[in-house]
Amino acid sequence: MLKLVVCIKQVPMVSELPWNSKTGTLRREMAEGMINPACKHALESALVLKQEHNCHITVITMGPPMAEEVLYEAIAMGADCGILLTDPRMAGADTLITSRTLAATIETRCPDFDLILCGCHTSDSETGQVGPQLAENMNIAGAAYIEHMELNGRTLRMKRVVDEFLETLEMDLPGLVTINTRTYIPRYVPLDGLQNAFEKQDIKLIDADELGIDPKTIGMKASPTRILDVYSPVEEKKNVVMKGAVKKMVDRLFDEYGDRISAAIGKDLKTHDHDEEQT
Ligand SMILES: Cc1cc2nc3c(=O)[nH]c(=O)nc-3n(C[C@H](O)[C@H](O)[C@H](O)COP(=O)(O)OP(=O)(O)OC[C@H]3O[C@@H](n4cnc5c(N)ncnc54)[C@H](O)[C@@H]3O)c2cc1C
């Protein structure tokens, strides 16, 4: 039996969530959660492999206690069991620490895995970094943005489109893939599937102590990347009429808008002698 592990993330159903500058994290409790769209495509690709081969699927998510919901939905779609990695000390982890924590979980809870499947990116921070970092952390082969897979013994043949080139790749298991969102259109969650999922109750909750991981190596504290602020820039238009001598107007233009013009043209006007412009 092939052991598949699918990493899924719960993301807010809304695109805009307030930033909690005190905790340095999004205020996720303010919105309903859902399975990250690309993770659903990854799960669907695992379910297709399960239809074609004898497979067991474990779904893993790291998140707040409310993230348990996405595991029930994944089991309702056809996964066999779930692992919820939840611990306040894990909050605010950047992609490096997220992938390390997932690696520690897979190494201890699914040591005989054959294939790890991730989504190509998430809808909230969209870095696309966790899959490749997880493969790196586990020292296994990885292939990203995959659109089609065929398993032949322990060799996975994959297809993807990059820069309009169709690429065919092969990888010997164990390995990791990230799945693109153009194929493996997720199946609907059958109602009886949800009921079975709740009856089955095959979800393990694991915190840092149970994982046996040093609390100094998880969460925001261990993360080299910190998000200082998240905001949606407000586009504003303003008419400014300048009158007077040309040189005065140019000087005022550079004094008042030099930074914004520099940012727009990618050249620091302050260090650039604008007198040259007039020659
Ligand atoms: C606005 C914003 C910007 C951010 N920018 C950065 C940044 O530049 N660098 C950085 O290091 N961190 C950043 N972070 C933190 C980052 O969001 C978290 O580390 C997050 O848990 C993983 O990154 P991601 O969502 O981009 O994952 P991606 O790499 O886009 O996710 C790809 C796949 O990895 C798996 N995966 C990701 N997270 C989890 C999880 N929690 N549980 C299970 N599987 C998972 C899923 O299969 C998912 O489809 C940012 C956060 C926010 C809110």
The ligand as an SDF file (V2000), in Angstrom:
LIG
                    3D

 53 58  0  0  0  0  0  0  0  0999 V2000
    0.5490   38.5380    3.9360 C   0  0  0  0  0  0  0  0  0  0  0  0
    1.5650   37.5130    4.3830 C   0  0  0  0  0  0  0  0  0  0  0  0
    2.8080   37.4910    3.7690 C   0  0  0  0  0  0  0  0  0  0  0  0
    3.7460   36.5240    4.1840 C   0  0  0  0  0  0  0  0  0  0  0  0
    4.9710   36.5270    3.5630 N   0  0  0  0  0  0  0  0  0  0  0  0
    5.9070   35.6230    3.9850 C   0  0  0  0  0  0  0  0  0  0  0  0
    7.2020   35.5980    3.3790 C   0  0  0  0  0  0  0  0  0  0  0  0
    7.5020   36.3650    2.4740 O   0  0  0  0  0  0  0  0  0  0  0  0
    8.1010   34.6880    3.8330 N   0  0  0  0  0  0  0  0  0  0  0  0
    7.8220   33.8230    4.8280 C   0  0  0  0  0  0  0  0  0  0  0  0
    8.6780   33.0070    5.1920 O   0  0  0  0  0  0  0  0  0  0  0  0
    6.5880   33.8010    5.4120 N   0  0  0  0  0  0  0  0  0  0  0  0
    5.6450   34.6870    5.0100 C   0  0  0  0  0  0  0  0  0  0  0  0
    4.4110   34.6870    5.5880 N   0  0  0  0  0  0  0  0  0  0  0  0
    4.1190   33.6770    6.6020 C   0  0  0  0  0  0  0  0  0  0  0  0
    3.5410   32.4630    5.8540 C   0  0  0  0  0  0  0  0  0  0  0  0
    2.2960   32.7820    5.4500 O   0  0  0  0  0  0  0  0  0  0  0  0
    3.4080   31.2870    6.7610 C   0  0  0  0  0  0  0  0  0  0  0  0
    4.6240   30.7940    7.0250 O   0  0  0  0  0  0  0  0  0  0  0  0
    2.5450   30.1670    6.1740 C   0  0  0  0  0  0  0  0  0  0  0  0
    2.2540   29.2500    7.1430 O   0  0  0  0  0  0  0  0  0  0  0  0
    3.1500   29.4300    5.0350 C   0  0  0  0  0  0  0  0  0  0  0  0
    3.3650   30.2310    3.9450 O   0  0  0  0  0  0  0  0  0  0  0  0
    2.3660   30.3050    2.6940 P   0  0  0  0  0  0  0  0  0  0  0  0
    0.9880   30.4820    3.1620 O   0  0  0  0  0  0  0  0  0  0  0  0
    2.9110   31.3070    1.7770 O   0  0  0  0  0  0  0  0  0  0  0  0
    2.5070   28.8510    2.0690 O   0  0  0  0  0  0  0  0  0  0  0  0
    2.8140   28.3830    0.5770 P   0  0  0  0  0  0  0  0  0  0  0  0
    4.2530   28.0490    0.4580 O   0  0  0  0  0  0  0  0  0  0  0  0
    2.2260   29.2960   -0.4350 O   0  0  0  0  0  0  0  0  0  0  0  0
    1.9490   27.0020    0.6350 O   0  0  0  0  0  0  0  0  0  0  0  0
    2.1640   26.0020   -0.2820 C   0  0  0  0  0  0  0  0  0  0  0  0
    1.6020   24.7110    0.2730 C   0  0  0  0  0  0  0  0  0  0  0  0
    2.2970   24.3490    1.4820 O   0  0  0  0  0  0  0  0  0  0  0  0
    1.4030   23.6650    2.3600 C   0  0  0  0  0  0  0  0  0  0  0  0
    1.2320   24.4780    3.5850 N   0  0  0  0  0  0  0  0  0  0  0  0
    1.4740   25.8110    3.7760 C   0  0  0  0  0  0  0  0  0  0  0  0
    1.1690   26.1790    5.0420 N   0  0  0  0  0  0  0  0  0  0  0  0
    0.7090   25.0540    5.6600 C   0  0  0  0  0  0  0  0  0  0  0  0
    0.2060   24.7830    6.9700 C   0  0  0  0  0  0  0  0  0  0  0  0
    0.1300   25.7480    7.8850 N   0  0  0  0  0  0  0  0  0  0  0  0
   -0.1980   23.5090    7.2500 N   0  0  0  0  0  0  0  0  0  0  0  0
   -0.1160   22.5170    6.3170 C   0  0  0  0  0  0  0  0  0  0  0  0
    0.3530   22.7270    5.0470 N   0  0  0  0  0  0  0  0  0  0  0  0
    0.7430   23.9580    4.7330 C   0  0  0  0  0  0  0  0  0  0  0  0
    0.0740   23.5440    1.6040 C   0  0  0  0  0  0  0  0  0  0  0  0
    0.0710   22.3560    0.8560 O   0  0  0  0  0  0  0  0  0  0  0  0
    0.1340   24.7430    0.6560 C   0  0  0  0  0  0  0  0  0  0  0  0
   -0.6750   24.5890   -0.4790 O   0  0  0  0  0  0  0  0  0  0  0  0
    3.4360   35.6090    5.2080 C   0  0  0  0  0  0  0  0  0  0  0  0
    2.1800   35.6620    5.8160 C   0  0  0  0  0  0  0  0  0  0  0  0
    1.2570   36.5970    5.4150 C   0  0  0  0  0  0  0  0  0  0  0  0
   -0.1000   36.6130    6.0560 C   0  0  0  0  0  0  0  0  0  0  0  0
  1  2  1  0
  2  3  1  0
  2 52  2  0
  3  4  2  0
  4  5  1  0
  4 50  1  0
  5  6  2  0
  6  7  1  0
  6 13  1  0
  7  8  2  0
  7  9  1  0
  9 10  1  0
 10 11  2  0
 10 12  1  0
 12 13  2  0
 13 14  1  0
 14 15  1  0
 14 50  1  0
 15 16  1  0
 16 17  1  0
 16 18  1  0
 18 19  1  0
 18 20  1  0
 20 21  1  0
 20 22  1  0
 22 23  1  0
 23 24  1  0
 24 25  2  0
 24 26  1  0
 24 27  1  0
 27 28  1  0
 28 29  2  0
 28 30  1  0
 28 31  1  0
 31 32  1  0
 32 33  1  0
 33 34  1  0
 33 48  1  0
 34 35  1  0
 35 36  1  0
 35 46  1  0
 36 37  1  0
 36 45  1  0
 37 38  2  0
 38 39  1  0
 39 40  1  0
 39 45  2  0
 40 41  1  0
 40 42  2  0
 42 43  1  0
 43 44  2  0
 44 45  1  0
 46 47  1  0
 46 48  1  0
 48 49  1  0
 50 51  2  0
 51 52  1  0
 52 53  1  0
M  END
$$$$
